[in-house]
Amino acid sequence: MNQQRTLIILKPDAFQRRLLGTIISRIEQKGLQIIGMKLMKISRELAERHYGVHRGKPFFDDVVSYITSGQVIVMAVEGQYAISVVRTLVGATKGYEAAPGTIRGDFGISIRYNLIHASDSEESASTELGIFFSDNEIVSQPLQINSWIQGE
């Protein structure tokens, strides 16, 4: 069994388009557990820290401006193979290339306004969760139904 934690950010366009409940439902229906959640407006400093790996790239200022432009939902999610499961649910970065049935495939076309961020590796998940959550803000309690969903 490979229990993992990952970070998800529902970006300002998901908030503006009122897709929060729909996206959160997909995550929960897949069998993942939300173990931390915040409604917030990300500061420029926090955004620059989050996107630090992209500093110096041509799109850095654009992604920082975008993520700080409005309210977001930040979530810590846990489950078996959570990182790859969430990445599959989310779909390709470019909405116009994302497969139907994925979040970006069903609700997005844009590259820049792509609704959702999901950590891409265990290393980035650990780093990103540490940026947005303190240890006492994450509450993990096994659900009785996990054995049915995850085959534990």
C-alpha positions as CSV (number, residue, x, y, z in Angstrom):
1,M,0.0,0.0,0.0
2,N,1.3,3.4,-0.9
3,Q,-0.5,6.1,1.3
4,Q,0.5,9.6,0.1
5,R,-0.4,13.2,0.8
6,T,-0.6,15.8,-1.8
7,L,-1.5,19.5,-2.2
8,I,-4.3,20.8,-4.3
9,I,-5.1,24.4,-5.0
10,L,-8.5,25.4,-6.6
11,K,-7.4,28.5,-8.4
12,P,-9.2,31.8,-8.8
13,D,-10.9,30.8,-12.0
14,A,-12.4,27.7,-10.3
15,F,-13.6,30.0,-7.5
16,Q,-15.0,32.6,-10.0
17,R,-16.7,29.9,-12.1
18,R,-18.3,28.3,-9.0
19,L,-16.8,24.9,-9.7
20,L,-15.4,24.4,-6.1
21,G,-18.1,21.9,-5.1
22,T,-17.9,20.0,-8.3
23,I,-14.2,19.6,-8.2
24,I,-14.1,18.7,-4.5
25,S,-16.8,16.1,-5.1
26,R,-14.7,14.4,-7.8
27,I,-11.8,14.2,-5.4
28,E,-13.9,12.7,-2.6
29,Q,-15.8,10.4,-5.0
30,K,-12.5,8.9,-6.2
31,G,-11.8,7.8,-2.6
32,L,-9.4,10.4,-1.5
33,Q,-9.7,12.1,1.9
34,I,-9.4,15.8,2.5
35,I,-7.2,16.2,5.6
36,G,-6.8,20.0,5.5
37,M,-8.6,22.8,3.8
38,K,-8.3,26.6,3.7
39,L,-10.1,29.4,2.0
40,M,-7.5,32.1,1.4
41,K,-6.1,34.8,-0.8
42,I,-2.4,33.9,-1.4
43,S,0.1,36.7,-0.8
44,R,2.7,37.5,-3.4
45,E,5.4,36.4,-1.1
46,L,3.7,33.0,-0.5
47,A,3.0,32.6,-4.3
48,E,6.7,33.3,-5.1
49,R,7.7,30.7,-2.6
50,H,5.2,28.2,-4.0
51,Y,6.3,28.8,-7.6
52,G,10.0,29.2,-6.7
53,V,11.1,26.4,-8.9
54,H,9.9,28.5,-11.9
55,R,11.7,31.7,-10.9
56,G,13.5,33.1,-13.9
57,K,11.2,31.4,-16.4
58,P,9.2,33.7,-18.8
59,F,5.9,32.7,-17.2
60,F,6.8,33.2,-13.6
61,D,5.4,36.7,-13.1
62,D,2.2,35.6,-14.9
63,V,1.5,32.6,-12.7
64,V,2.3,34.6,-9.5
65,S,-0.1,37.4,-10.6
66,Y,-2.8,34.9,-11.5
67,I,-2.7,32.8,-8.3
68,T,-2.8,36.0,-6.2
69,S,-5.6,37.6,-8.1
70,G,-8.5,36.2,-6.1
71,Q,-9.6,33.7,-3.5
72,V,-8.5,30.1,-3.6
73,I,-9.1,26.8,-1.8
74,V,-6.0,25.0,-0.6
75,M,-6.3,21.4,0.3
76,A,-4.2,18.6,1.8
77,V,-5.4,15.3,0.4
78,E,-4.5,11.8,1.5
79,G,-5.0,8.4,0.0
80,Q,-3.5,5.4,-1.8
81,Y,-1.3,6.7,-4.6
82,A,-2.8,10.2,-4.0
83,I,-0.3,12.1,-6.1
84,S,-0.8,10.1,-9.3
85,V,-4.5,9.7,-8.7
86,V,-5.0,13.4,-8.3
87,R,-2.8,14.2,-11.4
88,T,-4.9,11.8,-13.4
89,L,-8.1,13.4,-12.2
90,V,-6.8,16.9,-13.0
91,G,-5.7,16.2,-16.5
92,A,-3.1,17.8,-18.8
93,T,-1.9,21.4,-17.9
94,K,-3.2,22.7,-21.2
95,G,-7.0,22.5,-20.9
96,Y,-7.4,22.0,-24.7
97,E,-5.2,18.9,-24.5
98,A,-6.8,17.5,-21.3
99,A,-8.8,14.3,-21.8
100,P,-12.6,14.4,-21.4
101,G,-13.5,13.2,-17.9
102,T,-10.7,15.0,-16.3
103,I,-11.2,18.3,-14.4
104,R,-9.4,20.4,-17.0
105,G,-10.7,18.3,-19.8
106,D,-14.3,18.9,-18.8
107,F,-14.1,22.5,-17.6
108,G,-11.0,24.2,-19.2
109,I,-9.5,25.2,-22.4
110,S,-6.8,27.7,-21.3
111,I,-3.2,27.1,-20.4
112,R,-3.0,30.0,-17.9
113,Y,-6.5,29.7,-16.4
114,N,-6.4,26.0,-15.7
115,L,-8.6,25.7,-12.6
116,I,-6.4,23.6,-10.3
117,H,-2.9,22.9,-9.1
118,A,-1.8,19.5,-8.0
119,S,1.7,18.4,-6.7
120,D,3.6,16.4,-9.3
121,S,5.8,14.3,-7.0
122,E,6.3,13.2,-3.4
123,E,9.1,15.8,-3.0
124,S,7.0,18.7,-4.3
125,A,4.0,17.5,-2.3
126,S,6.0,17.5,0.9
127,T,7.5,21.0,0.1
128,E,4.1,22.5,-1.0
129,L,2.2,21.1,1.9
130,G,4.8,22.6,4.2
131,I,4.3,26.0,2.6
132,F,0.5,26.1,3.1
133,F,-0.1,23.9,6.2
134,S,1.4,23.6,9.6
135,D,1.4,20.1,11.2
136,N,-1.5,21.0,13.5
137,E,-3.7,22.1,10.5
138,I,-3.7,18.6,9.0
139,V,-6.0,16.1,10.6
140,S,-5.8,12.5,9.3
141,Q,-8.2,9.9,10.7
142,P,-8.6,6.7,8.8
143,L,-12.1,6.1,7.4
144,Q,-13.7,2.8,8.0
145,I,-14.7,2.6,4.4
146,N,-11.1,2.9,3.1
147,S,-10.7,-0.9,2.9
148,W,-13.6,-1.0,0.5
149,I,-12.4,1.9,-1.7
150,Q,-8.6,1.3,-1.6
151,G,-8.6,-2.5,-1.2
152,E,-6.6,-2.4,2.0
